[in-house]
Amino acid sequence: MTVFHTIPRQLIESIQQEQCILFVGSGPSIACGIPSWDEVTNQMKIEILEHFPGEEEAPQQLQGLDRYEIPSLYSALFGRPQLDDFIIKKIASAAATPSEVHRLLVNLPINTIVTTNWDTLLEKASDDSDIRASNISNDNNIYRMGKQIKNIIHLHGSVVVDYSMVVTTNDYESYGNTRPLLSSLARVLMTTNTVLIIGFGLRDRNYSLINNWAKSFTGTTVHRSYAILINNPTYWVQYCAKKGIEPVELKTEVEESKDSRLERFLEDLIERLTTEGGRT
């Protein structure tokens, strides 16, 4: 099978010069069975409706809420501990294991991975590959960062580390106050390094918020960013370019899963870095 993609020369050089970070979205985790945000919030709606039976207007009113307002409502009704327990149980019940994409991501010669995911599939993939990794999810464990380990920064918290995950509208709005060190670290990383975006829909609110948030740190655009786009229409590729994000398009001759396309790109990237003297 022939795979069509171009690996930008500047991306190769940034990785070789240790000036590149990975920004990993929910795509690889969802492919492994981790529930999507919509699946999680839909289940919250079901529990809310079950708790208040017989109210005819309730379903319609819930449908009118922004999907980021649902967790806020759930927390207000049942308490924050129950909200956190709900998310942790949903992720645990998926019993997901790392995919080949996760393995390839942690084997890239890039020390820092930034993610908005709560799951720890990247840490598990690191462990499977005998790579020492550090889970960094709040201001109290930033000290774990190091140059000789894989730094996995969970911007929105992690299910195995703390019960202060970023979930509700208030969590997003107060992020800079509740995680001042972590937010500053992420901003510095995104404004001083090339960013390789994988598994993120660029229409995703998380990406838009973080990208704009990083820009506000310096008043300028973030450092050069590349986004892996799989079989996207031309208008969307051009739109990404207008936003200052350089698209890296992945296409194949025949239909296959997005994970397979991404695997081939990552394999080619690792091979290219190896043959050109990258630090693998």
C-alpha positions as CSV (number, residue, x, y, z in Angstrom):
1,M,0.0,0.0,0.0
2,T,1.3,3.4,-0.9
3,V,1.0,6.2,1.7
4,F,1.0,9.8,0.5
5,H,2.3,12.3,3.0
6,T,5.1,14.8,3.2
7,I,7.1,15.3,6.4
8,P,8.1,18.9,6.7
9,R,11.9,19.5,6.9
10,Q,11.5,22.1,9.6
11,L,9.6,19.5,11.7
12,I,12.5,17.1,11.4
13,E,15.0,19.7,12.4
14,S,13.0,20.9,15.4
15,I,12.8,17.3,16.7
16,Q,16.6,16.8,16.1
17,Q,17.3,20.1,17.9
18,E,15.1,19.1,20.9
19,Q,12.8,22.0,20.2
20,C,9.5,20.2,19.6
21,I,6.7,19.0,21.8
22,L,3.7,16.7,21.1
23,F,0.2,17.9,21.7
24,V,-2.0,14.8,21.8
25,G,-5.8,15.0,21.7
26,S,-8.5,12.4,22.4
27,G,-8.4,10.7,19.0
28,P,-5.9,7.9,19.9
29,S,-7.7,7.3,23.3
30,I,-11.2,7.1,21.8
31,A,-9.9,4.6,19.2
32,C,-8.9,2.4,22.2
33,G,-12.3,2.5,23.7
34,I,-12.0,5.5,26.1
35,P,-15.5,7.2,25.9
36,S,-15.6,10.5,24.0
37,W,-16.7,13.7,25.7
38,D,-20.1,13.5,24.0
39,E,-20.6,9.9,25.3
40,V,-19.7,11.0,28.9
41,T,-22.0,14.0,28.9
42,N,-24.8,12.0,27.3
43,Q,-24.6,9.5,30.2
44,M,-24.7,12.4,32.6
45,K,-27.9,13.6,31.0
46,I,-29.4,10.2,31.5
47,E,-28.6,10.1,35.2
48,I,-30.0,13.6,35.7
49,L,-33.2,12.7,34.0
50,E,-33.5,9.5,36.0
51,H,-33.1,11.5,39.2
52,F,-35.9,13.9,38.2
53,P,-38.5,11.6,36.5
54,G,-41.8,12.9,35.1
55,E,-40.6,16.3,34.1
56,E,-41.6,16.7,30.5
57,E,-39.6,19.7,29.6
58,A,-36.3,18.4,31.2
59,P,-35.0,16.5,28.1
60,Q,-35.5,19.4,25.8
61,Q,-33.9,21.8,28.2
62,L,-30.9,19.5,28.7
63,Q,-30.5,19.3,24.9
64,G,-30.2,23.1,24.8
65,L,-27.2,23.2,27.2
66,D,-23.7,23.5,25.9
67,R,-21.9,20.2,26.3
68,Y,-19.5,21.8,28.7
69,E,-22.3,23.0,30.9
70,I,-23.6,19.5,31.5
71,P,-20.8,18.6,34.0
72,S,-21.4,21.9,35.8
73,L,-25.1,21.0,36.2
74,Y,-24.2,17.4,37.3
75,S,-21.8,18.8,39.9
76,A,-24.3,21.3,41.2
77,L,-26.9,18.6,41.6
78,F,-24.9,15.7,43.0
79,G,-21.7,17.2,44.3
80,R,-18.2,17.5,42.9
81,P,-16.9,14.2,44.3
82,Q,-19.6,12.3,42.5
83,L,-18.8,14.1,39.3
84,D,-15.1,13.1,39.6
85,D,-16.1,9.5,40.5
86,F,-18.4,9.3,37.5
87,I,-15.6,10.2,35.1
88,I,-13.0,8.0,36.8
89,K,-15.4,5.0,36.6
90,K,-16.3,5.7,33.0
91,I,-12.6,5.6,32.0
92,A,-11.8,2.6,34.2
93,S,-14.8,0.6,32.9
94,A,-13.5,1.0,29.3
95,A,-10.5,-1.2,30.3
96,A,-8.6,0.3,27.5
97,T,-5.0,-0.7,26.6
98,P,-2.5,1.4,24.6
99,S,-2.6,1.1,20.8
100,E,0.3,1.0,18.4
101,V,-0.2,4.7,17.9
102,H,0.4,5.3,21.6
103,R,3.6,3.1,21.4
104,L,4.9,5.1,18.4
105,L,4.1,8.4,20.0
106,V,6.1,7.6,23.2
107,N,9.0,6.2,21.0
108,L,9.4,9.5,19.1
109,P,12.5,11.3,20.3
110,I,10.4,14.0,21.9
111,N,10.7,14.5,25.7
112,T,7.5,16.4,26.3
113,I,4.0,15.4,25.5
114,V,1.1,17.8,26.4
115,T,-2.4,16.3,26.5
116,T,-5.9,17.2,27.6
117,N,-6.7,13.6,28.2
118,W,-7.5,12.3,31.7
119,D,-6.5,8.7,30.9
120,T,-3.0,7.3,31.3
121,L,-2.6,5.3,28.1
122,L,0.6,7.2,27.2
123,E,2.1,6.3,30.5
124,K,1.1,2.7,30.0
125,A,2.6,2.7,26.5
126,S,5.8,4.2,27.9
127,D,6.0,1.4,30.5
128,D,5.4,-1.2,27.9
129,S,8.3,0.2,25.9
130,D,10.6,0.4,29.0
131,I,10.6,4.2,28.8
132,R,10.7,6.1,32.0
133,A,7.7,8.5,32.1
134,S,6.4,11.1,34.5
135,N,2.7,12.0,35.0
136,I,2.5,15.8,35.5
137,S,-1.1,16.9,36.1
138,N,-1.0,19.8,38.7
139,D,1.2,22.3,40.3
140,N,2.3,19.9,43.0
141,N,4.0,17.5,40.7
142,I,5.8,19.8,38.2
143,Y,9.0,18.9,40.0
144,R,8.8,15.5,38.3
145,M,9.9,16.9,35.0
146,G,13.3,16.0,33.7
147,K,15.4,15.9,30.5
148,Q,16.1,12.1,30.6
149,I,12.5,11.0,31.0
150,K,9.2,11.3,29.0
151,N,7.3,14.2,30.5
152,I,3.6,13.7,30.0
153,I,1.7,16.8,31.0
154,H,-2.0,16.4,31.6
155,L,-3.3,19.9,31.3
156,H,-6.8,18.9,32.6
157,G,-5.7,16.5,35.3
158,S,-5.3,12.7,35.4
159,V,-7.6,10.0,36.8
160,V,-4.8,8.3,38.7
161,V,-3.2,11.4,40.3
162,D,-5.8,13.7,41.7
163,Y,-9.4,14.5,41.9
164,S,-9.1,18.0,40.6
165,M,-9.7,17.4,36.9
166,V,-10.8,20.2,34.6
167,V,-14.3,19.4,33.7
168,T,-16.8,22.1,34.5
169,T,-17.2,25.6,33.0
170,N,-15.8,27.1,36.3
171,D,-12.8,24.8,36.0
172,Y,-12.0,26.2,32.6
173,E,-12.6,29.8,33.6
174,S,-10.5,29.6,36.8
175,Y,-7.7,27.4,35.3
176,G,-5.0,30.1,35.6
177,N,-5.8,30.6,39.3
178,T,-6.1,26.9,40.3
179,R,-3.1,25.7,38.2
180,P,-0.9,28.8,37.9
181,L,2.4,26.9,37.6
182,L,1.1,24.3,35.2
183,S,-0.6,27.0,33.0
184,S,2.6,29.1,32.8
185,L,4.6,26.0,32.0
186,A,2.3,25.0,29.1
187,R,2.3,28.5,27.8
188,V,6.1,28.7,27.7
189,L,6.3,25.3,26.1
190,M,3.9,26.2,23.4
191,T,5.4,29.6,22.6
192,T,9.1,28.4,22.5
193,N,8.8,25.1,20.8
194,T,7.5,23.7,17.5
195,V,4.2,22.0,18.3
196,L,3.1,18.7,16.6
197,I,-0.6,18.3,17.0
198,I,-2.0,14.7,16.8
199,G,-5.4,13.3,17.5
200,F,-7.0,16.7,17.9
201,G,-9.9,18.1,15.9
202,L,-9.0,21.7,15.4
203,R,-12.6,22.6,15.9
204,D,-12.3,21.1,19.3
205,R,-13.0,23.7,22.0
206,N,-10.1,22.4,24.1
207,Y,-7.6,23.1,21.3
208,S,-9.1,26.5,20.5
209,L,-9.0,27.6,24.1
210,I,-5.5,26.5,24.7
211,N,-4.2,27.9,21.4
212,N,-5.7,31.3,22.1
213,W,-4.6,31.1,25.7
214,A,-1.0,30.5,24.6
215,K,-1.2,33.4,22.1
216,S,-2.3,35.7,24.9
217,F,0.9,34.9,26.8
218,T,3.1,36.8,24.3
219,G,0.5,38.8,22.3
220,T,1.7,37.0,19.2
221,T,1.1,33.6,17.5
222,V,2.5,30.5,19.1
223,H,5.7,28.9,17.7
224,R,5.3,27.0,14.4
225,S,2.6,24.3,14.7
226,Y,1.9,21.3,12.6
227,A,-1.4,19.4,12.6
228,I,-1.8,15.8,11.4
229,L,-5.0,15.8,9.2
230,I,-6.4,12.6,7.8
231,N,-8.6,12.7,4.7
232,N,-9.8,16.2,5.4
233,P,-11.5,18.3,2.7
234,T,-9.5,21.0,0.9
235,Y,-11.4,23.8,2.5
236,W,-10.6,22.6,6.0
237,V,-6.9,22.2,5.2
238,Q,-6.9,25.8,3.9
239,Y,-8.7,27.0,7.0
240,C,-6.1,25.5,9.2
241,A,-3.4,27.2,7.3
242,K,-5.2,30.5,7.7
243,K,-5.1,29.9,11.5
244,G,-1.3,29.7,11.3
245,I,-1.2,25.9,11.7
246,E,0.6,24.0,8.9
247,P,-1.4,20.9,7.9
248,V,0.3,17.6,7.4
249,E,-2.1,15.6,5.2
250,L,-2.2,11.8,5.3
251,K,-3.8,10.0,2.4
252,T,-3.8,6.5,1.1
253,E,-4.8,4.8,-2.1
254,V,-7.4,2.6,-0.4
255,E,-9.7,2.9,2.6
256,E,-8.2,2.0,6.0
257,S,-8.6,3.2,9.5
258,K,-7.4,6.6,10.7
259,D,-5.2,4.8,13.2
260,S,-3.5,2.8,10.4
261,R,-2.8,6.0,8.5
262,L,-1.4,7.6,11.6
263,E,0.8,4.6,12.4
264,R,2.4,4.7,8.9
265,F,3.2,8.4,9.3
266,L,4.7,7.9,12.7
267,E,6.7,4.9,11.5
268,D,8.1,7.0,8.6
269,L,8.8,9.9,10.9
270,I,10.8,7.7,13.3
271,E,12.7,6.1,10.4
272,R,13.5,9.5,8.9
273,L,14.8,10.7,12.3
274,T,16.9,7.6,12.6
275,T,18.4,7.7,9.1
276,E,19.1,11.5,9.5
277,G,20.7,11.2,12.9
278,G,17.8,12.0,15.1
279,R,18.2,11.1,18.8
280,T,16.1,7.9,18.9
